[in-house]
Amino acid sequence: MSAAPVLVTGLPRSGTSWAGKMLAAGGGLVYVNEPLNPQHPPGRCPGVLAAEVTHRFQYICDDNDEVWLPAFRDTVALRYRWGAELRANHRPYDLARLLRYGTAFACGRLTGRRALLDDPFAVLSAGWFARRLGCRVIALVREPVSFVASWQRLGWRADLRDLLDQPLLVRDHPELAALDPATDRLAAIAALWRVTRTILAGTPGILVVPYESLAADPLTGFRELYDHAGLPWTPAAARRIHRACTGPSSAGGAFRWSGLSRTAYRRMDSRQALATATRGLSQEDAARVRALTA
């Protein structure tokens, strides 16, 4: 069994929460929800990550990791910063979350479990996580029409300035300079998908997994991901994944609370979900997305 931490990433609405929860179902990982999310919760929790997030899709590389490297070394080693968290966040909800994460980190260290970071906001830094932290990185990529349809249903917008305002990101990926932050909503979402897919395809040390292939055959797909992550595939893990991926979908819309964490994970029939993935997007818009992401 590997001792490496695991990062599950990919753009939001690509199945990262689902994949992260299924990998944690085997019992060998401590699930850490979106430490790079710029919103609180789940982000801006210095007990989990002692570094200040300044952008959505924060870009971390060798030239700016003097803060990020020690902070994430603590996170993947499951060293919780109780004092820093208490000073920053002290509402009743925050205190309950402090106890949950602090206890989970401590128990994880004592029992030899590894950290699993579920973080779509780490997608542009996936190579750094693999190279500098030794993470087993799994990056999920969704078919572009389904991806755009999901964002449209939620009313989400892609602000391309999140990328353009990071000089080191543009330096390392000069193709981003052609992005137009004033473009319309559909084209901006498609552009975010396109540039992210291009960056992932050119990044060594990560496993890029199509969401659709995982959803079509979850038991086979997750068994392969367990092997990649160095996790034992047990009958208990197989049963939990089978129940979570083949039963009726749980209520609650796109997001639900699981304990003290709000994630996009919910029980579903993953094969059936594929059949309705493009709902809400007209044929004309679907054709436009295909052209923009070709």
C-alpha positions as CSV (number, residue, x, y, z in Angstrom):
1,M,0.0,0.0,0.0
2,S,1.3,3.5,-1.0
3,A,2.1,6.2,1.6
4,A,1.5,9.0,-0.8
5,P,-1.4,11.5,-0.3
6,V,-4.1,11.6,-3.0
7,L,-5.4,14.6,-4.9
8,V,-8.7,14.4,-6.7
9,T,-9.2,17.4,-8.9
10,G,-10.9,18.6,-12.1
11,L,-13.2,21.6,-12.8
12,P,-16.2,22.0,-10.5
13,R,-19.1,19.8,-11.7
14,S,-16.7,17.2,-13.1
15,G,-17.4,14.6,-10.3
16,T,-14.5,15.3,-8.0
17,S,-16.7,15.1,-4.8
18,W,-18.2,11.9,-5.9
19,A,-14.8,10.3,-6.8
20,G,-13.3,11.6,-3.6
21,K,-16.0,10.1,-1.4
22,M,-15.8,6.8,-3.3
23,L,-12.0,6.6,-2.8
24,A,-12.5,7.4,0.9
25,A,-15.1,4.6,1.2
26,G,-12.3,2.1,1.6
27,G,-11.4,3.6,5.0
28,G,-7.7,4.3,4.2
29,L,-8.0,8.0,3.6
30,V,-8.9,11.2,5.5
31,Y,-11.2,13.2,3.3
32,V,-10.2,16.9,3.1
33,N,-12.8,19.1,1.3
34,E,-11.5,21.9,-1.0
35,P,-8.7,23.6,1.0
36,L,-8.1,26.0,-1.9
37,N,-11.7,27.1,-2.2
38,P,-11.6,30.9,-1.7
39,Q,-15.0,30.9,0.1
40,H,-15.6,30.0,3.7
41,P,-16.7,27.3,4.2
42,P,-15.1,25.0,3.1
43,G,-12.0,27.1,2.4
44,R,-10.2,29.8,4.4
45,C,-9.6,27.4,7.3
46,P,-6.0,27.9,8.5
47,G,-6.3,24.8,10.7
48,V,-6.5,22.8,7.5
49,L,-4.3,25.0,5.2
50,A,-2.1,27.7,6.7
51,A,-1.9,29.9,3.6
52,E,-4.0,32.7,2.1
53,V,-5.9,31.8,-1.0
54,T,-6.1,34.9,-3.3
55,H,-7.7,33.5,-6.5
56,R,-10.1,31.0,-7.7
57,F,-8.1,28.2,-9.4
58,Q,-5.0,29.3,-7.5
59,Y,-1.9,28.6,-9.5
60,I,1.0,27.2,-7.5
61,C,4.4,26.6,-9.0
62,D,8.1,26.4,-8.0
63,D,8.4,30.2,-8.2
64,N,5.7,31.0,-5.6
65,D,5.5,28.0,-3.3
66,E,7.5,29.4,-0.4
67,V,4.2,29.6,1.5
68,W,2.3,26.9,-0.2
69,L,4.8,24.1,0.2
70,P,5.1,24.1,4.0
71,A,1.4,24.7,4.4
72,F,0.4,21.8,2.2
73,R,3.1,19.6,3.8
74,D,1.3,20.1,7.0
75,T,-2.1,19.4,5.4
76,V,-1.1,16.1,3.7
77,A,0.7,15.1,6.9
78,L,-2.6,15.6,8.7
79,R,-1.1,18.2,11.1
80,Y,-4.0,20.4,12.2
81,R,-3.3,24.0,13.4
82,W,-5.8,24.3,16.2
83,G,-4.7,27.8,17.4
84,A,-4.7,29.3,13.9
85,E,-8.2,28.0,13.2
86,L,-9.6,29.2,16.5
87,R,-8.2,32.7,15.9
88,A,-9.7,32.9,12.4
89,N,-13.0,31.2,12.8
90,H,-15.0,31.0,16.0
91,R,-18.7,30.9,15.2
92,P,-20.5,27.8,16.6
93,Y,-20.5,26.1,13.2
94,D,-16.7,26.8,12.9
95,L,-16.0,25.4,16.3
96,A,-17.9,22.2,15.4
97,R,-15.9,22.0,12.2
98,L,-12.7,22.6,14.1
99,L,-13.4,19.6,16.3
100,R,-14.4,17.4,13.4
101,Y,-11.3,18.2,11.3
102,G,-8.9,18.3,14.2
103,T,-10.1,15.0,15.5
104,A,-10.0,13.4,12.0
105,F,-6.5,14.6,11.4
106,A,-5.3,13.3,14.7
107,C,-7.0,9.9,14.4
108,G,-5.7,9.6,10.8
109,R,-2.1,10.1,11.9
110,L,-2.5,7.6,14.7
111,T,-4.0,5.0,12.5
112,G,-1.7,5.5,9.5
113,R,-4.3,6.8,7.1
114,R,-3.4,9.2,4.3
115,A,-4.8,12.6,3.3
116,L,-7.2,12.8,0.3
117,L,-7.6,16.3,-1.0
118,D,-10.8,16.8,-3.0
119,D,-10.2,20.1,-4.6
120,P,-11.4,21.3,-8.0
121,F,-9.6,24.6,-7.4
122,A,-6.3,22.8,-7.5
123,V,-6.8,21.7,-11.1
124,L,-4.3,24.2,-12.7
125,S,-1.7,23.3,-10.1
126,A,-2.1,19.5,-10.4
127,G,1.5,19.0,-11.7
128,W,2.9,20.8,-8.7
129,F,1.0,18.6,-6.3
130,A,2.4,15.5,-8.0
131,R,6.0,16.8,-8.3
132,R,6.5,18.6,-5.0
133,L,4.2,16.7,-2.6
134,G,4.3,13.3,-4.2
135,C,0.6,13.2,-4.6
136,R,-1.2,10.5,-6.6
137,V,-3.2,12.9,-8.7
138,I,-6.5,12.0,-10.4
139,A,-8.0,14.6,-12.6
140,L,-11.6,14.2,-13.8
141,V,-12.7,15.7,-17.1
142,R,-16.3,15.8,-18.2
143,E,-17.6,15.9,-21.7
144,P,-17.9,19.6,-22.6
145,V,-21.6,19.8,-23.5
146,S,-22.6,18.1,-20.2
147,F,-20.2,20.3,-18.3
148,V,-21.5,23.5,-19.7
149,A,-25.1,22.4,-19.3
150,S,-24.4,21.7,-15.6
151,W,-23.0,25.2,-15.1
152,Q,-25.9,26.7,-16.9
153,R,-28.5,24.9,-14.8
154,L,-26.8,26.3,-11.7
155,G,-26.6,29.8,-13.1
156,W,-22.8,29.8,-12.7
157,R,-20.4,32.1,-14.6
158,A,-16.8,31.6,-15.5
159,D,-14.8,34.7,-14.8
160,L,-11.7,34.4,-17.0
161,R,-10.0,37.1,-15.0
162,D,-9.4,34.5,-12.3
163,L,-6.8,33.1,-14.7
164,L,-5.6,36.2,-16.4
165,D,-4.9,38.0,-13.1
166,Q,-2.2,35.3,-12.2
167,P,1.0,36.4,-14.0
168,L,2.8,33.1,-13.4
169,L,0.0,31.1,-14.8
170,V,0.0,33.2,-18.0
171,R,3.7,33.0,-18.2
172,D,3.7,29.2,-18.0
173,H,0.7,28.9,-20.3
174,P,0.9,31.8,-22.7
175,E,-2.1,30.5,-24.7
176,L,-4.2,32.0,-21.9
177,A,-3.4,35.5,-23.0
178,A,-5.9,35.0,-25.9
179,L,-8.8,34.7,-23.5
180,D,-11.4,37.4,-23.6
181,P,-12.9,38.1,-20.2
182,A,-15.8,40.1,-21.8
183,T,-17.1,37.1,-23.8
184,D,-20.6,35.8,-23.1
185,R,-21.4,33.3,-20.4
186,L,-21.6,30.2,-22.5
187,A,-18.4,31.0,-24.4
188,A,-16.5,31.8,-21.1
189,I,-17.5,28.4,-19.6
190,A,-16.5,26.6,-22.7
191,A,-13.1,28.5,-22.8
192,L,-12.5,27.5,-19.2
193,W,-13.1,23.9,-20.1
194,R,-10.9,24.1,-23.1
195,V,-7.8,25.7,-21.5
196,T,-8.1,23.4,-18.5
197,R,-8.2,20.3,-20.6
198,T,-5.2,21.5,-22.6
199,I,-3.2,22.2,-19.5
200,L,-4.1,18.8,-18.0
201,A,-3.2,17.0,-21.2
202,G,0.3,18.5,-21.1
203,T,1.0,17.9,-17.4
204,P,3.1,14.8,-16.5
205,G,2.5,12.8,-13.4
206,I,-1.3,12.9,-13.3
207,L,-4.0,10.5,-14.3
208,V,-6.8,12.1,-16.4
209,V,-10.0,10.2,-16.1
210,P,-13.2,10.8,-18.2
211,Y,-16.1,11.3,-15.9
212,E,-18.4,9.5,-18.3
213,S,-16.4,6.3,-18.4
214,L,-16.3,6.2,-14.6
215,A,-20.0,6.8,-14.4
216,A,-20.8,4.1,-17.0
217,D,-18.9,1.4,-15.1
218,P,-18.2,2.6,-11.6
219,L,-17.0,-0.6,-10.0
220,T,-14.5,-1.3,-12.7
221,G,-13.4,2.4,-12.8
222,F,-13.0,2.8,-9.1
223,R,-11.1,-0.4,-8.8
224,E,-8.6,1.0,-11.2
225,L,-8.4,4.2,-9.3
226,Y,-7.9,2.3,-6.1
227,D,-4.9,0.6,-7.8
228,H,-3.6,3.9,-9.0
229,A,-3.9,5.5,-5.5
230,G,-2.2,2.5,-3.9
231,L,-5.4,1.6,-1.9
232,P,-6.5,-1.9,-1.1
233,W,-9.7,-2.9,-3.0
234,T,-11.8,-4.7,-0.3
235,P,-15.3,-6.3,-0.4
236,A,-16.5,-3.5,2.0
237,A,-15.3,-0.8,-0.4
238,A,-16.9,-2.5,-3.3
239,R,-20.2,-2.8,-1.5
240,R,-20.2,0.8,-0.4
241,I,-19.4,2.0,-4.0
242,H,-22.1,-0.3,-5.5
243,R,-24.7,1.1,-3.1
244,A,-23.7,4.7,-3.7
245,C,-23.5,4.4,-7.5
246,T,-26.4,2.2,-8.5
247,G,-29.3,3.2,-6.1
248,P,-31.9,5.9,-6.6
249,S,-30.6,9.4,-6.5
250,S,-30.8,11.2,-3.1
251,A,-32.8,14.4,-2.8
252,G,-31.3,17.8,-2.3
253,G,-30.3,19.2,-5.7
254,A,-26.8,19.7,-6.9
255,F,-25.3,20.2,-3.4
256,R,-25.9,18.6,0.0
257,W,-24.5,18.7,3.4
258,S,-22.5,15.7,4.6
259,G,-21.9,16.2,8.3
260,L,-20.2,19.6,8.4
261,S,-19.2,19.8,4.8
262,R,-21.2,21.0,1.8
263,T,-20.2,19.1,-1.3
264,A,-21.6,18.2,-4.7
265,Y,-21.7,14.5,-3.7
266,R,-25.0,12.7,-3.5
267,R,-26.0,9.1,-3.9
268,M,-27.1,8.4,-7.5
269,D,-27.5,5.9,-10.3
270,S,-24.4,7.0,-12.2
271,R,-25.4,5.3,-15.5
272,Q,-28.8,7.0,-15.4
273,A,-27.3,10.3,-14.6
274,L,-25.4,10.2,-17.9
275,A,-28.7,10.1,-19.8
276,T,-29.9,13.5,-18.5
277,A,-26.5,15.2,-18.3
278,T,-27.2,17.7,-21.1
279,R,-30.7,18.8,-20.1
280,G,-31.5,22.5,-20.3
281,L,-29.1,23.2,-23.1
282,S,-30.6,23.8,-26.5
283,Q,-29.4,21.9,-29.6
284,E,-28.0,25.2,-30.9
285,D,-26.1,25.9,-27.7
286,A,-24.8,22.3,-27.6
287,A,-23.5,22.7,-31.2
288,R,-21.8,25.9,-30.3
289,V,-20.1,24.3,-27.2
290,R,-18.8,21.5,-29.4
291,A,-17.4,24.0,-31.9
292,L,-15.8,26.1,-29.1
293,T,-14.1,23.1,-27.4
294,A,-13.1,21.2,-30.5
